[in-house]
Structure formats: C-alpha cells, structure tokens
Amino acid sequence: MTEQLCDFPTCQLARKKGFDEPCMYAYIDRGKPKEVNPIMGHNVFDVFENQMKLEKRHPGAMEALRRRMENHMVINSERPPHVYGRPTQDLLERWLRERKDSILILINWDMVIQYTYHLIWGDVPSYQWLVETETFKTYELAREAAIVYALKLLPDAETKG
C-alpha cells in the first residue's frame, strides 16, 4: 500500500495558499512539469563530491543541507520558484485541518460504489457545510477534488494579513 501523492495543479495551488511543510517529493516545472525526489533525483556521488568541496572552502556551511538530506525533506520556502513540494494527500489534508481556519474533509461512499465529498469549515456553532454532488470512481479522486476545493476557499498567502 502506498500513499497517494497530490498532482501538479494541486501542488501549485497549495504553495500559493501558503502550504510550507517538508515534502519528500517535488515537481520541477520547466515548461513541462516532471516528478522528482529532490535528493535522489541527482547522482548521489556528484552531490557528495560537491558537498565535500564546499565543506573544505566553507567549514560548517553544509550543516543545514546535511540535516535536510538526512530527512530527504525540503519546505517550499526553501525551494526555487520552479520547484514545488509534492505532498501526500494525507499531509495536505492534515495541514488544512490543523490550520487556524480549519477545513475538515469527509469522503462519502454510496451504494453504487461511487464517492462524493463534504467540507466543513468555520467555528462552532457558525460553521459552514458543503456537500459536493459530483461523483468520483475512486476514493483518491474524490479526496483530491475535495482538497482542491478546500484550497480554493483559502486566501492567497501573499494577501493574507
């Protein structure tokens, strides 16, 4: 069993909305996005050799990179603009749920083996509830659609005060 990773448009939207959690995988967008693991996407020996050269010239400069490489994780704010962290659906859903303006995602299954989603957001007792009527063939597709809808409810990170 593997965790479902978010697709590229969802990753772009998540970054725009302020998602800045460590991700093991990333997309590089140079006209045509491709999936990479930011550490293992390189020749490991070249990375190590370049680190050793830099360490000799600037002792201690590699400490932050070394810690990130141990975890294989980098946050969006530390990535170049054309590199987007690719979270799992679990991580992005948890980020939405644990924010100050929490959004809860519920996936519903009906008798014809199709999935829909519900969103709940706001403070009790004045919370808001959305029931999506579009159906999806898989749980993962319904969850991705719910995450995208929830992200669209949030203000952009740049304009948030």
Phi and psi in radians as a Rosetta constraint file:
Dihedral C 1 N 2 CA 2 C 2 CIRCULARHARMONIC -2.112 0.35
Dihedral N 2 CA 2 C 2 N 3 CIRCULARHARMONIC 2.725 0.35
Dihedral C 2 N 3 CA 3 C 3 CIRCULARHARMONIC -1.398 0.35
Dihedral N 3 CA 3 C 3 N 4 CIRCULARHARMONIC 2.518 0.35
Dihedral C 3 N 4 CA 4 C 4 CIRCULARHARMONIC -1.412 0.35
Dihedral N 4 CA 4 C 4 N 5 CIRCULARHARMONIC 2.148 0.35
Dihedral C 4 N 5 CA 5 C 5 CIRCULARHARMONIC -1.513 0.35
Dihedral N 5 CA 5 C 5 N 6 CIRCULARHARMONIC 2.608 0.35
Dihedral C 5 N 6 CA 6 C 6 CIRCULARHARMONIC -1.306 0.35
Dihedral N 6 CA 6 C 6 N 7 CIRCULARHARMONIC 2.651 0.35
Dihedral C 6 N 7 CA 7 C 7 CIRCULARHARMONIC -1.456 0.35
Dihedral N 7 CA 7 C 7 N 8 CIRCULARHARMONIC 2.997 0.35
Dihedral C 7 N 8 CA 8 C 8 CIRCULARHARMONIC -1.059 0.35
Dihedral N 8 CA 8 C 8 N 9 CIRCULARHARMONIC -0.837 0.35
Dihedral C 8 N 9 CA 9 C 9 CIRCULARHARMONIC -1.042 0.35
Dihedral N 9 CA 9 C 9 N 10 CIRCULARHARMONIC -0.607 0.35
Dihedral C 9 N 10 CA 10 C 10 CIRCULARHARMONIC -1.158 0.35
Dihedral N 10 CA 10 C 10 N 11 CIRCULARHARMONIC -0.705 0.35
Dihedral C 10 N 11 CA 11 C 11 CIRCULARHARMONIC -1.130 0.35
Dihedral N 11 CA 11 C 11 N 12 CIRCULARHARMONIC -0.717 0.35
Dihedral C 11 N 12 CA 12 C 12 CIRCULARHARMONIC -1.059 0.35
Dihedral N 12 CA 12 C 12 N 13 CIRCULARHARMONIC -0.831 0.35
Dihedral C 12 N 13 CA 13 C 13 CIRCULARHARMONIC -1.123 0.35
Dihedral N 13 CA 13 C 13 N 14 CIRCULARHARMONIC -0.719 0.35
Dihedral C 13 N 14 CA 14 C 14 CIRCULARHARMONIC -1.071 0.35
Dihedral N 14 CA 14 C 14 N 15 CIRCULARHARMONIC -0.748 0.35
Dihedral C 14 N 15 CA 15 C 15 CIRCULARHARMONIC -1.121 0.35
Dihedral N 15 CA 15 C 15 N 16 CIRCULARHARMONIC -0.729 0.35
Dihedral C 15 N 16 CA 16 C 16 CIRCULARHARMONIC -1.061 0.35
Dihedral N 16 CA 16 C 16 N 17 CIRCULARHARMONIC -0.573 0.35
Dihedral C 16 N 17 CA 17 C 17 CIRCULARHARMONIC -1.550 0.35
Dihedral N 17 CA 17 C 17 N 18 CIRCULARHARMONIC 0.012 0.35
Dihedral C 17 N 18 CA 18 C 18 CIRCULARHARMONIC 1.837 0.35
Dihedral N 18 CA 18 C 18 N 19 CIRCULARHARMONIC 0.146 0.35
Dihedral C 18 N 19 CA 19 C 19 CIRCULARHARMONIC -1.141 0.35
Dihedral N 19 CA 19 C 19 N 20 CIRCULARHARMONIC 2.128 0.35
Dihedral C 19 N 20 CA 20 C 20 CIRCULARHARMONIC -2.504 0.35
Dihedral N 20 CA 20 C 20 N 21 CIRCULARHARMONIC 0.855 0.35
Dihedral C 20 N 21 CA 21 C 21 CIRCULARHARMONIC -1.772 0.35
Dihedral N 21 CA 21 C 21 N 22 CIRCULARHARMONIC 2.682 0.35
Dihedral C 21 N 22 CA 22 C 22 CIRCULARHARMONIC -1.088 0.35
Dihedral N 22 CA 22 C 22 N 23 CIRCULARHARMONIC 2.354 0.35
Dihedral C 22 N 23 CA 23 C 23 CIRCULARHARMONIC -2.260 0.35
Dihedral N 23 CA 23 C 23 N 24 CIRCULARHARMONIC 2.442 0.35
Dihedral C 23 N 24 CA 24 C 24 CIRCULARHARMONIC -1.347 0.35
Dihedral N 24 CA 24 C 24 N 25 CIRCULARHARMONIC -0.538 0.35
Dihedral C 24 N 25 CA 25 C 25 CIRCULARHARMONIC -1.917 0.35
Dihedral N 25 CA 25 C 25 N 26 CIRCULARHARMONIC 2.850 0.35
Dihedral C 25 N 26 CA 26 C 26 CIRCULARHARMONIC -2.622 0.35
Dihedral N 26 CA 26 C 26 N 27 CIRCULARHARMONIC 2.806 0.35
Dihedral C 26 N 27 CA 27 C 27 CIRCULARHARMONIC -1.903 0.35
Dihedral N 27 CA 27 C 27 N 28 CIRCULARHARMONIC 2.431 0.35
Dihedral C 27 N 28 CA 28 C 28 CIRCULARHARMONIC -1.897 0.35
Dihedral N 28 CA 28 C 28 N 29 CIRCULARHARMONIC 2.152 0.35
Dihedral C 28 N 29 CA 29 C 29 CIRCULARHARMONIC -1.866 0.35
Dihedral N 29 CA 29 C 29 N 30 CIRCULARHARMONIC 1.739 0.35
Dihedral C 29 N 30 CA 30 C 30 CIRCULARHARMONIC -2.148 0.35
Dihedral N 30 CA 30 C 30 N 31 CIRCULARHARMONIC 1.086 0.35
Dihedral C 30 N 31 CA 31 C 31 CIRCULARHARMONIC 1.585 0.35
Dihedral N 31 CA 31 C 31 N 32 CIRCULARHARMONIC -0.854 0.35
Dihedral C 31 N 32 CA 32 C 32 CIRCULARHARMONIC -2.249 0.35
Dihedral N 32 CA 32 C 32 N 33 CIRCULARHARMONIC 1.886 0.35
Dihedral C 32 N 33 CA 33 C 33 CIRCULARHARMONIC -1.073 0.35
Dihedral N 33 CA 33 C 33 N 34 CIRCULARHARMONIC 2.454 0.35
Dihedral C 33 N 34 CA 34 C 34 CIRCULARHARMONIC -2.349 0.35
Dihedral N 34 CA 34 C 34 N 35 CIRCULARHARMONIC 2.626 0.35
Dihedral C 34 N 35 CA 35 C 35 CIRCULARHARMONIC -1.448 0.35
Dihedral N 35 CA 35 C 35 N 36 CIRCULARHARMONIC 2.363 0.35
Dihedral C 35 N 36 CA 36 C 36 CIRCULARHARMONIC -2.470 0.35
Dihedral N 36 CA 36 C 36 N 37 CIRCULARHARMONIC 2.734 0.35
Dihedral C 36 N 37 CA 37 C 37 CIRCULARHARMONIC -1.657 0.35
Dihedral N 37 CA 37 C 37 N 38 CIRCULARHARMONIC 2.113 0.35
Dihedral C 37 N 38 CA 38 C 38 CIRCULARHARMONIC -1.074 0.35
Dihedral N 38 CA 38 C 38 N 39 CIRCULARHARMONIC -0.405 0.35
Dihedral C 38 N 39 CA 39 C 39 CIRCULARHARMONIC -1.688 0.35
Dihedral N 39 CA 39 C 39 N 40 CIRCULARHARMONIC -0.919 0.35
Dihedral C 39 N 40 CA 40 C 40 CIRCULARHARMONIC -1.335 0.35
Dihedral N 40 CA 40 C 40 N 41 CIRCULARHARMONIC -0.147 0.35
Dihedral C 40 N 41 CA 41 C 41 CIRCULARHARMONIC -1.269 0.35
Dihedral N 41 CA 41 C 41 N 42 CIRCULARHARMONIC -0.156 0.35
Dihedral C 41 N 42 CA 42 C 42 CIRCULARHARMONIC -1.885 0.35
Dihedral N 42 CA 42 C 42 N 43 CIRCULARHARMONIC 2.846 0.35
Dihedral C 42 N 43 CA 43 C 43 CIRCULARHARMONIC -1.204 0.35
Dihedral N 43 CA 43 C 43 N 44 CIRCULARHARMONIC 2.020 0.35
Dihedral C 43 N 44 CA 44 C 44 CIRCULARHARMONIC -1.033 0.35
Dihedral N 44 CA 44 C 44 N 45 CIRCULARHARMONIC -0.635 0.35
Dihedral C 44 N 45 CA 45 C 45 CIRCULARHARMONIC -1.190 0.35
Dihedral N 45 CA 45 C 45 N 46 CIRCULARHARMONIC -0.672 0.35
Dihedral C 45 N 46 CA 46 C 46 CIRCULARHARMONIC -1.108 0.35
Dihedral N 46 CA 46 C 46 N 47 CIRCULARHARMONIC -0.748 0.35
Dihedral C 46 N 47 CA 47 C 47 CIRCULARHARMONIC -1.063 0.35
Dihedral N 47 CA 47 C 47 N 48 CIRCULARHARMONIC -0.795 0.35
Dihedral C 47 N 48 CA 48 C 48 CIRCULARHARMONIC -1.116 0.35
Dihedral N 48 CA 48 C 48 N 49 CIRCULARHARMONIC -0.766 0.35
Dihedral C 48 N 49 CA 49 C 49 CIRCULARHARMONIC -1.096 0.35
Dihedral N 49 CA 49 C 49 N 50 CIRCULARHARMONIC -0.759 0.35
Dihedral C 49 N 50 CA 50 C 50 CIRCULARHARMONIC -1.128 0.35
Dihedral N 50 CA 50 C 50 N 51 CIRCULARHARMONIC -0.642 0.35
Dihedral C 50 N 51 CA 51 C 51 CIRCULARHARMONIC -1.102 0.35
Dihedral N 51 CA 51 C 51 N 52 CIRCULARHARMONIC -0.759 0.35
Dihedral C 51 N 52 CA 52 C 52 CIRCULARHARMONIC -1.114 0.35
Dihedral N 52 CA 52 C 52 N 53 CIRCULARHARMONIC -0.691 0.35
Dihedral C 52 N 53 CA 53 C 53 CIRCULARHARMONIC -1.117 0.35
Dihedral N 53 CA 53 C 53 N 54 CIRCULARHARMONIC -0.783 0.35
Dihedral C 53 N 54 CA 54 C 54 CIRCULARHARMONIC -1.146 0.35
Dihedral N 54 CA 54 C 54 N 55 CIRCULARHARMONIC -0.703 0.35
Dihedral C 54 N 55 CA 55 C 55 CIRCULARHARMONIC -1.076 0.35
Dihedral N 55 CA 55 C 55 N 56 CIRCULARHARMONIC -0.675 0.35
Dihedral C 55 N 56 CA 56 C 56 CIRCULARHARMONIC -1.158 0.35
Dihedral N 56 CA 56 C 56 N 57 CIRCULARHARMONIC -0.689 0.35
Dihedral C 56 N 57 CA 57 C 57 CIRCULARHARMONIC -1.328 0.35
Dihedral N 57 CA 57 C 57 N 58 CIRCULARHARMONIC -0.660 0.35
Dihedral C 57 N 58 CA 58 C 58 CIRCULARHARMONIC -2.313 0.35
Dihedral N 58 CA 58 C 58 N 59 CIRCULARHARMONIC 1.462 0.35
Dihedral C 58 N 59 CA 59 C 59 CIRCULARHARMONIC -0.980 0.35
Dihedral N 59 CA 59 C 59 N 60 CIRCULARHARMONIC 2.302 0.35
Dihedral C 59 N 60 CA 60 C 60 CIRCULARHARMONIC 1.514 0.35
Dihedral N 60 CA 60 C 60 N 61 CIRCULARHARMONIC -0.132 0.35
Dihedral C 60 N 61 CA 61 C 61 CIRCULARHARMONIC -1.225 0.35
Dihedral N 61 CA 61 C 61 N 62 CIRCULARHARMONIC -0.322 0.35
Dihedral C 61 N 62 CA 62 C 62 CIRCULARHARMONIC -1.661 0.35
Dihedral N 62 CA 62 C 62 N 63 CIRCULARHARMONIC 0.069 0.35
Dihedral C 62 N 63 CA 63 C 63 CIRCULARHARMONIC -1.041 0.35
Dihedral N 63 CA 63 C 63 N 64 CIRCULARHARMONIC -0.830 0.35
Dihedral C 63 N 64 CA 64 C 64 CIRCULARHARMONIC -1.132 0.35
Dihedral N 64 CA 64 C 64 N 65 CIRCULARHARMONIC -0.736 0.35
Dihedral C 64 N 65 CA 65 C 65 CIRCULARHARMONIC -1.127 0.35
Dihedral N 65 CA 65 C 65 N 66 CIRCULARHARMONIC -0.696 0.35
Dihedral C 65 N 66 CA 66 C 66 CIRCULARHARMONIC -1.076 0.35
Dihedral N 66 CA 66 C 66 N 67 CIRCULARHARMONIC -0.745 0.35
Dihedral C 66 N 67 CA 67 C 67 CIRCULARHARMONIC -1.106 0.35
Dihedral N 67 CA 67 C 67 N 68 CIRCULARHARMONIC -0.737 0.35
Dihedral C 67 N 68 CA 68 C 68 CIRCULARHARMONIC -1.140 0.35
Dihedral N 68 CA 68 C 68 N 69 CIRCULARHARMONIC -0.688 0.35
Dihedral C 68 N 69 CA 69 C 69 CIRCULARHARMONIC -1.158 0.35
Dihedral N 69 CA 69 C 69 N 70 CIRCULARHARMONIC -0.582 0.35
Dihedral C 69 N 70 CA 70 C 70 CIRCULARHARMONIC -1.085 0.35
Dihedral N 70 CA 70 C 70 N 71 CIRCULARHARMONIC -0.648 0.35
Dihedral C 70 N 71 CA 71 C 71 CIRCULARHARMONIC -1.629 0.35
Dihedral N 71 CA 71 C 71 N 72 CIRCULARHARMONIC -0.208 0.35
Dihedral C 71 N 72 CA 72 C 72 CIRCULARHARMONIC 0.996 0.35
Dihedral N 72 CA 72 C 72 N 73 CIRCULARHARMONIC 0.585 0.35
Dihedral C 72 N 73 CA 73 C 73 CIRCULARHARMONIC -2.246 0.35
Dihedral N 73 CA 73 C 73 N 74 CIRCULARHARMONIC 2.446 0.35
Dihedral C 73 N 74 CA 74 C 74 CIRCULARHARMONIC -2.440 0.35
Dihedral N 74 CA 74 C 74 N 75 CIRCULARHARMONIC 2.425 0.35
Dihedral C 74 N 75 CA 75 C 75 CIRCULARHARMONIC -1.520 0.35
Dihedral N 75 CA 75 C 75 N 76 CIRCULARHARMONIC 2.774 0.35
Dihedral C 75 N 76 CA 76 C 76 CIRCULARHARMONIC -1.006 0.35
Dihedral N 76 CA 76 C 76 N 77 CIRCULARHARMONIC -0.678 0.35
Dihedral C 76 N 77 CA 77 C 77 CIRCULARHARMONIC -1.181 0.35
Dihedral N 77 CA 77 C 77 N 78 CIRCULARHARMONIC -0.275 0.35
Dihedral C 77 N 78 CA 78 C 78 CIRCULARHARMONIC -1.714 0.35
Dihedral N 78 CA 78 C 78 N 79 CIRCULARHARMONIC 0.035 0.35
Dihedral C 78 N 79 CA 79 C 79 CIRCULARHARMONIC -1.692 0.35
Dihedral N 79 CA 79 C 79 N 80 CIRCULARHARMONIC 2.689 0.35
Dihedral C 79 N 80 CA 80 C 80 CIRCULARHARMONIC -1.103 0.35
Dihedral N 80 CA 80 C 80 N 81 CIRCULARHARMONIC 2.779 0.35
Dihedral C 80 N 81 CA 81 C 81 CIRCULARHARMONIC -1.028 0.35
Dihedral N 81 CA 81 C 81 N 82 CIRCULARHARMONIC -0.460 0.35
Dihedral C 81 N 82 CA 82 C 82 CIRCULARHARMONIC -1.602 0.35
Dihedral N 82 CA 82 C 82 N 83 CIRCULARHARMONIC 0.103 0.35
Dihedral C 82 N 83 CA 83 C 83 CIRCULARHARMONIC -2.027 0.35
Dihedral N 83 CA 83 C 83 N 84 CIRCULARHARMONIC 2.171 0.35
Dihedral C 83 N 84 CA 84 C 84 CIRCULARHARMONIC -2.016 0.35
Dihedral N 84 CA 84 C 84 N 85 CIRCULARHARMONIC 2.245 0.35
Dihedral C 84 N 85 CA 85 C 85 CIRCULARHARMONIC -1.051 0.35
Dihedral N 85 CA 85 C 85 N 86 CIRCULARHARMONIC 2.446 0.35
Dihedral C 85 N 86 CA 86 C 86 CIRCULARHARMONIC -2.004 0.35
Dihedral N 86 CA 86 C 86 N 87 CIRCULARHARMONIC 1.630 0.35
Dihedral C 86 N 87 CA 87 C 87 CIRCULARHARMONIC -1.371 0.35
Dihedral N 87 CA 87 C 87 N 88 CIRCULARHARMONIC 2.884 0.35
Dihedral C 87 N 88 CA 88 C 88 CIRCULARHARMONIC -1.343 0.35
Dihedral N 88 CA 88 C 88 N 89 CIRCULARHARMONIC 2.805 0.35
Dihedral C 88 N 89 CA 89 C 89 CIRCULARHARMONIC -1.062 0.35
Dihedral N 89 CA 89 C 89 N 90 CIRCULARHARMONIC -0.639 0.35
Dihedral C 89 N 90 CA 90 C 90 CIRCULARHARMONIC -1.028 0.35
Dihedral N 90 CA 90 C 90 N 91 CIRCULARHARMONIC -0.836 0.35
Dihedral C 90 N 91 CA 91 C 91 CIRCULARHARMONIC -1.131 0.35
Dihedral N 91 CA 91 C 91 N 92 CIRCULARHARMONIC -0.777 0.35
Dihedral C 91 N 92 CA 92 C 92 CIRCULARHARMONIC -1.183 0.35
Dihedral N 92 CA 92 C 92 N 93 CIRCULARHARMONIC -0.674 0.35
Dihedral C 92 N 93 CA 93 C 93 CIRCULARHARMONIC -1.144 0.35
Dihedral N 93 CA 93 C 93 N 94 CIRCULARHARMONIC -0.718 0.35
Dihedral C 93 N 94 CA 94 C 94 CIRCULARHARMONIC -1.119 0.35
Dihedral N 94 CA 94 C 94 N 95 CIRCULARHARMONIC -0.697 0.35
Dihedral C 94 N 95 CA 95 C 95 CIRCULARHARMONIC -1.051 0.35
Dihedral N 95 CA 95 C 95 N 96 CIRCULARHARMONIC -0.743 0.35
Dihedral C 95 N 96 CA 96 C 96 CIRCULARHARMONIC -1.119 0.35
Dihedral N 96 CA 96 C 96 N 97 CIRCULARHARMONIC -0.698 0.35
Dihedral C 96 N 97 CA 97 C 97 CIRCULARHARMONIC -1.247 0.35
Dihedral N 97 CA 97 C 97 N 98 CIRCULARHARMONIC -0.607 0.35
Dihedral C 97 N 98 CA 98 C 98 CIRCULARHARMONIC -1.610 0.35
Dihedral N 98 CA 98 C 98 N 99 CIRCULARHARMONIC -0.009 0.35
Dihedral C 98 N 99 CA 99 C 99 CIRCULARHARMONIC -1.200 0.35
Dihedral N 99 CA 99 C 99 N 100 CIRCULARHARMONIC 2.871 0.35
Dihedral C 99 N 100 CA 100 C 100 CIRCULARHARMONIC -1.044 0.35
Dihedral N 100 CA 100 C 100 N 101 CIRCULARHARMONIC -0.756 0.35
Dihedral C 100 N 101 CA 101 C 101 CIRCULARHARMONIC -1.667 0.35
Dihedral N 101 CA 101 C 101 N 102 CIRCULARHARMONIC 1.157 0.35
Dihedral C 101 N 102 CA 102 C 102 CIRCULARHARMONIC -0.960 0.35
Dihedral N 102 CA 102 C 102 N 103 CIRCULARHARMONIC 2.427 0.35
Dihedral C 102 N 103 CA 103 C 103 CIRCULARHARMONIC -2.203 0.35
Dihedral N 103 CA 103 C 103 N 104 CIRCULARHARMONIC 2.150 0.35
Dihedral C 103 N 104 CA 104 C 104 CIRCULARHARMONIC -1.766 0.35
Dihedral N 104 CA 104 C 104 N 105 CIRCULARHARMONIC 2.314 0.35
Dihedral C 104 N 105 CA 105 C 105 CIRCULARHARMONIC -1.923 0.35
Dihedral N 105 CA 105 C 105 N 106 CIRCULARHARMONIC 2.254 0.35
Dihedral C 105 N 106 CA 106 C 106 CIRCULARHARMONIC -2.147 0.35
Dihedral N 106 CA 106 C 106 N 107 CIRCULARHARMONIC 2.270 0.35
Dihedral C 106 N 107 CA 107 C 107 CIRCULARHARMONIC -1.816 0.35
Dihedral N 107 CA 107 C 107 N 108 CIRCULARHARMONIC 2.289 0.35
Dihedral C 107 N 108 CA 108 C 108 CIRCULARHARMONIC -1.966 0.35
Dihedral N 108 CA 108 C 108 N 109 CIRCULARHARMONIC 2.454 0.35
Dihedral C 108 N 109 CA 109 C 109 CIRCULARHARMONIC -2.000 0.35
Dihedral N 109 CA 109 C 109 N 110 CIRCULARHARMONIC 2.322 0.35
Dihedral C 109 N 110 CA 110 C 110 CIRCULARHARMONIC -1.902 0.35
Dihedral N 110 CA 110 C 110 N 111 CIRCULARHARMONIC 3.135 0.35
Dihedral C 110 N 111 CA 111 C 111 CIRCULARHARMONIC -1.181 0.35
Dihedral N 111 CA 111 C 111 N 112 CIRCULARHARMONIC -0.344 0.35
Dihedral C 111 N 112 CA 112 C 112 CIRCULARHARMONIC -1.666 0.35
Dihedral N 112 CA 112 C 112 N 113 CIRCULARHARMONIC 0.367 0.35
Dihedral C 112 N 113 CA 113 C 113 CIRCULARHARMONIC 0.963 0.35
Dihedral N 113 CA 113 C 113 N 114 CIRCULARHARMONIC 0.902 0.35
Dihedral C 113 N 114 CA 114 C 114 CIRCULARHARMONIC -2.240 0.35
Dihedral N 114 CA 114 C 114 N 115 CIRCULARHARMONIC 2.743 0.35
Dihedral C 114 N 115 CA 115 C 115 CIRCULARHARMONIC -2.064 0.35
Dihedral N 115 CA 115 C 115 N 116 CIRCULARHARMONIC 2.529 0.35
Dihedral C 115 N 116 CA 116 C 116 CIRCULARHARMONIC -2.297 0.35
Dihedral N 116 CA 116 C 116 N 117 CIRCULARHARMONIC 3.011 0.35
Dihedral C 116 N 117 CA 117 C 117 CIRCULARHARMONIC -2.301 0.35
Dihedral N 117 CA 117 C 117 N 118 CIRCULARHARMONIC 2.758 0.35
Dihedral C 117 N 118 CA 118 C 118 CIRCULARHARMONIC -2.204 0.35
Dihedral N 118 CA 118 C 118 N 119 CIRCULARHARMONIC 2.493 0.35
Dihedral C 118 N 119 CA 119 C 119 CIRCULARHARMONIC -2.102 0.35
Dihedral N 119 CA 119 C 119 N 120 CIRCULARHARMONIC 2.422 0.35
Dihedral C 119 N 120 CA 120 C 120 CIRCULARHARMONIC -2.222 0.35
Dihedral N 120 CA 120 C 120 N 121 CIRCULARHARMONIC 2.243 0.35
Dihedral C 120 N 121 CA 121 C 121 CIRCULARHARMONIC -2.578 0.35
Dihedral N 121 CA 121 C 121 N 122 CIRCULARHARMONIC 2.808 0.35
Dihedral C 121 N 122 CA 122 C 122 CIRCULARHARMONIC 1.792 0.35
Dihedral N 122 CA 122 C 122 N 123 CIRCULARHARMONIC 3.101 0.35
Dihedral C 122 N 123 CA 123 C 123 CIRCULARHARMONIC -1.581 0.35
Dihedral N 123 CA 123 C 123 N 124 CIRCULARHARMONIC 2.553 0.35
Dihedral C 123 N 124 CA 124 C 124 CIRCULARHARMONIC -1.270 0.35
Dihedral N 124 CA 124 C 124 N 125 CIRCULARHARMONIC 2.367 0.35
Dihedral C 124 N 125 CA 125 C 125 CIRCULARHARMONIC -1.668 0.35
Dihedral N 125 CA 125 C 125 N 126 CIRCULARHARMONIC 0.109 0.35
Dihedral C 125 N 126 CA 126 C 126 CIRCULARHARMONIC -1.720 0.35
Dihedral N 126 CA 126 C 126 N 127 CIRCULARHARMONIC 0.552 0.35
Dihedral C 126 N 127 CA 127 C 127 CIRCULARHARMONIC -1.208 0.35
Dihedral N 127 CA 127 C 127 N 128 CIRCULARHARMONIC 2.808 0.35
Dihedral C 127 N 128 CA 128 C 128 CIRCULARHARMONIC -1.956 0.35
Dihedral N 128 CA 128 C 128 N 129 CIRCULARHARMONIC 2.656 0.35
Dihedral C 128 N 129 CA 129 C 129 CIRCULARHARMONIC -2.321 0.35
Dihedral N 129 CA 129 C 129 N 130 CIRCULARHARMONIC 2.301 0.35
Dihedral C 129 N 130 CA 130 C 130 CIRCULARHARMONIC -2.186 0.35
Dihedral N 130 CA 130 C 130 N 131 CIRCULARHARMONIC 2.296 0.35
Dihedral C 130 N 131 CA 131 C 131 CIRCULARHARMONIC -1.998 0.35
Dihedral N 131 CA 131 C 131 N 132 CIRCULARHARMONIC 2.091 0.35
Dihedral C 131 N 132 CA 132 C 132 CIRCULARHARMONIC -1.493 0.35
Dihedral N 132 CA 132 C 132 N 133 CIRCULARHARMONIC 2.293 0.35
Dihedral C 132 N 133 CA 133 C 133 CIRCULARHARMONIC -1.638 0.35
Dihedral N 133 CA 133 C 133 N 134 CIRCULARHARMONIC -0.240 0.35
Dihedral C 133 N 134 CA 134 C 134 CIRCULARHARMONIC -1.163 0.35
Dihedral N 134 CA 134 C 134 N 135 CIRCULARHARMONIC 2.475 0.35
Dihedral C 134 N 135 CA 135 C 135 CIRCULARHARMONIC -1.858 0.35
Dihedral N 135 CA 135 C 135 N 136 CIRCULARHARMONIC 2.665 0.35
Dihedral C 135 N 136 CA 136 C 136 CIRCULARHARMONIC -2.257 0.35
Dihedral N 136 CA 136 C 136 N 137 CIRCULARHARMONIC 2.551 0.35
Dihedral C 136 N 137 CA 137 C 137 CIRCULARHARMONIC -1.320 0.35
Dihedral N 137 CA 137 C 137 N 138 CIRCULARHARMONIC -0.441 0.35
Dihedral C 137 N 138 CA 138 C 138 CIRCULARHARMONIC -2.240 0.35
Dihedral N 138 CA 138 C 138 N 139 CIRCULARHARMONIC 2.746 0.35
Dihedral C 138 N 139 CA 139 C 139 CIRCULARHARMONIC -1.034 0.35
Dihedral N 139 CA 139 C 139 N 140 CIRCULARHARMONIC -0.761 0.35
Dihedral C 139 N 140 CA 140 C 140 CIRCULARHARMONIC -1.110 0.35
Dihedral N 140 CA 140 C 140 N 141 CIRCULARHARMONIC -0.692 0.35
Dihedral C 140 N 141 CA 141 C 141 CIRCULARHARMONIC -1.158 0.35
Dihedral N 141 CA 141 C 141 N 142 CIRCULARHARMONIC -0.710 0.35
Dihedral C 141 N 142 CA 142 C 142 CIRCULARHARMONIC -1.128 0.35
Dihedral N 142 CA 142 C 142 N 143 CIRCULARHARMONIC -0.707 0.35
Dihedral C 142 N 143 CA 143 C 143 CIRCULARHARMONIC -1.164 0.35
Dihedral N 143 CA 143 C 143 N 144 CIRCULARHARMONIC -0.732 0.35
Dihedral C 143 N 144 CA 144 C 144 CIRCULARHARMONIC -1.085 0.35
Dihedral N 144 CA 144 C 144 N 145 CIRCULARHARMONIC -0.762 0.35
Dihedral C 144 N 145 CA 145 C 145 CIRCULARHARMONIC -1.102 0.35
Dihedral N 145 CA 145 C 145 N 146 CIRCULARHARMONIC -0.694 0.35
Dihedral C 145 N 146 CA 146 C 146 CIRCULARHARMONIC -1.138 0.35
Dihedral N 146 CA 146 C 146 N 147 CIRCULARHARMONIC -0.723 0.35
Dihedral C 146 N 147 CA 147 C 147 CIRCULARHARMONIC -1.092 0.35
Dihedral N 147 CA 147 C 147 N 148 CIRCULARHARMONIC -0.769 0.35
Dihedral C 147 N 148 CA 148 C 148 CIRCULARHARMONIC -1.087 0.35
Dihedral N 148 CA 148 C 148 N 149 CIRCULARHARMONIC -0.781 0.35
Dihedral C 148 N 149 CA 149 C 149 CIRCULARHARMONIC -1.084 0.35
Dihedral N 149 CA 149 C 149 N 150 CIRCULARHARMONIC -0.761 0.35
Dihedral C 149 N 150 CA 150 C 150 CIRCULARHARMONIC -1.107 0.35
Dihedral N 150 CA 150 C 150 N 151 CIRCULARHARMONIC -0.730 0.35
Dihedral C 150 N 151 CA 151 C 151 CIRCULARHARMONIC -1.074 0.35
Dihedral N 151 CA 151 C 151 N 152 CIRCULARHARMONIC -0.656 0.35
Dihedral C 151 N 152 CA 152 C 152 CIRCULARHARMONIC -1.163 0.35
Dihedral N 152 CA 152 C 152 N 153 CIRCULARHARMONIC -0.388 0.35
Dihedral C 152 N 153 CA 153 C 153 CIRCULARHARMONIC -1.277 0.35
Dihedral N 153 CA 153 C 153 N 154 CIRCULARHARMONIC -0.391 0.35
Dihedral C 153 N 154 CA 154 C 154 CIRCULARHARMONIC -1.449 0.35
Dihedral N 154 CA 154 C 154 N 155 CIRCULARHARMONIC 2.620 0.35
Dihedral C 154 N 155 CA 155 C 155 CIRCULARHARMONIC -1.262 0.35
Dihedral N 155 CA 155 C 155 N 156 CIRCULARHARMONIC 2.714 0.35
Dihedral C 155 N 156 CA 156 C 156 CIRCULARHARMONIC -1.104 0.35
Dihedral N 156 CA 156 C 156 N 157 CIRCULARHARMONIC 2.557 0.35
Dihedral C 156 N 157 CA 157 C 157 CIRCULARHARMONIC -1.083 0.35
Dihedral N 157 CA 157 C 157 N 158 CIRCULARHARMONIC -0.612 0.35
Dihedral C 157 N 158 CA 158 C 158 CIRCULARHARMONIC -1.185 0.35
Dihedral N 158 CA 158 C 158 N 159 CIRCULARHARMONIC -0.593 0.35
Dihedral C 158 N 159 CA 159 C 159 CIRCULARHARMONIC -1.642 0.35
Dihedral N 159 CA 159 C 159 N 160 CIRCULARHARMONIC -0.134 0.35
Dihedral C 159 N 160 CA 160 C 160 CIRCULARHARMONIC -1.291 0.35
Dihedral N 160 CA 160 C 160 N 161 CIRCULARHARMONIC 2.258 0.35
